[in-house]
Structures are given as C-alpha cells and as structure tokens.
Amino acid sequence: AVHRPGFPAQMPLLHTYADGDFFLASRKAIHAVRGYPELPLPVLVDSFLTVAVSAAGFKQLLFMPPACVFHQFHPQGTMPQRVAETVGEAEIEAFVKNVTHMLAAQQPIIVNGPDWGYGEMEFEEEEL
C-alpha cells in the first residue's frame, strides 16, 4: 500500500493500465466479484475488475520478464484516446467515484447478478 494525498492511507497501488489484456485470478476471486463487470462501456471494464478484486481482499501480483505474456497487436489507438473517443465525462467521473469508493471501503461493487456469465445454462462436460 502507498499513501497518496487525498486518499485513504492504506489504498493499494494497482496496475490498471491495459490490465485486462491478461487477467489471471483464482476461482474464489472471480466468484467473489461475480466475474468481469457486464458494463455498457468499451473501456475501463478491466480496471473496474482489478479494483473490485483488490477491494474484495485479493492481492495483485505483477510478473516481470521472463515470466511474461505477449499481447497480439491490434490497432485501437492509445488508451487516453480511446477513452476520450468512447466515454463521456459523466461516465469517467462515475468510474473514478466508484473505484475510489471500493478501495476506500475495501468493499467491491458487485455489478453482475447471481446469474452472471452463463449461470443459468447447463453445459455438457467431457473428460479428456
């Protein structure tokens, strides 16, 4: 944790820039926040998930080379450009308010209902 002026003393320092390009968490962590938040936003969802998992009490670990994952290039601009082009000021303000609240309260905001993902569907399983 790191202290930043204007924020609670124990607010964790999290990597939230393109953090969902590869997000690995335990089943317990994913179930604690009911998976990726199903929000109507084209950006910021990954960071919301990272903060929610942290607020639920799980620790973020960053792995440096040689333990790394390679991201396939896809043209979509830089993150600040994408945010500016696709999300309005009201959405950004709500995002900042929500993630700040989650970290200060150490309580995730659960967006998805109990039937999140494919919760109501039955899938055939096959053992290999």
C-alpha positions as CSV (number, residue, x, y, z in Angstrom):
1,A,0.0,0.0,0.0
2,V,1.1,3.5,-0.6
3,H,-0.2,6.8,0.9
4,R,-1.3,9.4,-1.6
5,P,-2.6,12.8,-0.6
6,G,-6.4,12.9,-0.6
7,F,-6.7,9.1,-0.5
8,P,-7.1,6.7,2.5
9,A,-3.7,5.7,4.0
10,Q,-4.0,2.0,3.0
11,M,-5.1,2.4,-0.6
12,P,-3.2,-0.2,-2.7
13,L,-1.1,0.8,-5.6
14,L,-2.6,-1.2,-8.5
15,H,-1.6,-1.7,-12.1
16,T,-4.7,-0.7,-14.0
17,Y,-3.4,0.3,-17.5
18,A,-4.5,-2.4,-20.0
19,D,-4.6,-4.7,-17.0
20,G,-7.3,-7.0,-18.6
21,D,-5.2,-8.0,-21.6
22,F,-4.3,-10.9,-19.4
23,F,-6.1,-11.3,-16.1
24,L,-5.5,-14.4,-14.1
25,A,-7.2,-14.9,-10.8
26,S,-8.4,-17.7,-8.6
27,R,-11.9,-19.1,-9.0
28,K,-12.5,-17.7,-5.5
29,A,-11.5,-14.2,-6.5
30,I,-13.6,-14.3,-9.7
31,H,-16.7,-15.6,-7.9
32,A,-16.2,-13.0,-5.1
33,V,-16.9,-10.2,-7.6
34,R,-19.1,-12.2,-10.0
35,G,-16.7,-12.1,-12.9
36,Y,-16.0,-9.3,-15.3
37,P,-18.5,-6.5,-14.7
38,E,-21.0,-6.5,-17.5
39,L,-21.0,-2.8,-18.1
40,P,-22.1,-0.9,-21.2
41,L,-18.6,0.6,-21.7
42,P,-16.0,-0.2,-24.3
43,V,-13.1,0.7,-22.0
44,L,-12.4,0.8,-18.2
45,V,-14.0,-2.6,-17.5
46,D,-10.7,-4.2,-16.9
47,S,-9.6,-1.6,-14.4
48,F,-13.0,-1.9,-12.6
49,L,-12.4,-5.7,-12.3
50,T,-8.9,-5.2,-11.0
51,V,-10.1,-2.7,-8.3
52,A,-13.1,-4.9,-7.3
53,V,-10.9,-7.9,-6.8
54,S,-8.5,-5.9,-4.7
55,A,-11.3,-4.4,-2.7
56,A,-12.5,-8.0,-2.1
57,G,-9.2,-8.6,-0.3
58,F,-7.1,-10.2,-3.0
59,K,-3.6,-9.1,-3.8
60,Q,-2.4,-8.2,-7.3
61,L,0.9,-9.7,-8.4
62,L,2.8,-8.4,-11.4
63,F,5.2,-10.8,-13.2
64,M,8.2,-9.3,-15.0
65,P,10.2,-10.9,-17.8
66,P,11.0,-13.6,-18.4
67,A,7.6,-14.6,-16.9
68,C,5.5,-12.5,-19.3
69,V,2.6,-12.8,-21.7
70,F,2.7,-11.4,-25.2
71,H,-0.2,-9.3,-26.4
72,Q,-1.2,-9.6,-30.0
73,F,-1.1,-6.2,-31.7
74,H,-4.5,-4.8,-32.7
75,P,-5.0,-1.2,-33.8
76,Q,-7.2,0.6,-31.5
77,G,-5.4,3.7,-30.5
78,T,-3.9,4.6,-27.2
79,M,-6.0,4.2,-24.0
80,P,-6.4,8.0,-23.4
81,Q,-7.5,8.4,-27.0
82,R,-10.0,5.5,-26.8
83,V,-11.4,6.8,-23.5
84,A,-11.8,10.3,-25.0
85,E,-13.5,9.0,-28.1
86,T,-15.9,6.5,-26.5
87,V,-16.7,7.6,-22.9
88,G,-18.2,10.9,-21.8
89,E,-17.1,12.9,-18.8
90,A,-20.1,11.7,-16.7
91,E,-19.0,8.1,-17.2
92,I,-15.4,8.8,-16.3
93,E,-16.5,10.7,-13.1
94,A,-18.7,7.8,-12.1
95,F,-15.9,5.3,-12.7
96,V,-13.4,7.3,-10.6
97,K,-16.1,7.7,-7.8
98,N,-16.8,4.0,-7.8
99,V,-13.3,2.7,-7.8
100,T,-12.2,5.3,-5.2
101,H,-15.2,4.1,-3.0
102,M,-14.3,0.4,-3.5
103,L,-10.7,1.0,-2.5
104,A,-11.5,3.3,0.5
105,A,-14.2,1.0,1.8
106,Q,-12.3,-2.2,0.9
107,Q,-15.7,-3.5,-0.5
108,P,-16.2,-4.4,-4.1
109,I,-19.2,-3.0,-6.0
110,I,-20.9,-6.1,-7.4
111,V,-22.3,-5.3,-10.8
112,N,-23.5,-8.6,-12.1
113,G,-26.5,-10.5,-10.7
114,P,-26.3,-14.0,-9.2
115,D,-26.9,-15.5,-12.7
116,W,-23.8,-13.7,-14.1
117,G,-22.0,-15.2,-17.1
118,Y,-23.7,-18.4,-18.1
119,G,-25.1,-19.1,-14.6
120,E,-28.4,-20.4,-15.7
121,M,-27.1,-22.6,-18.5
122,E,-26.2,-26.2,-18.4
123,F,-23.2,-27.4,-20.4
124,E,-22.2,-30.9,-21.2
125,E,-18.8,-31.8,-19.8
126,E,-16.4,-34.1,-21.3
127,E,-13.3,-35.5,-19.6
128,L,-10.1,-35.8,-21.7
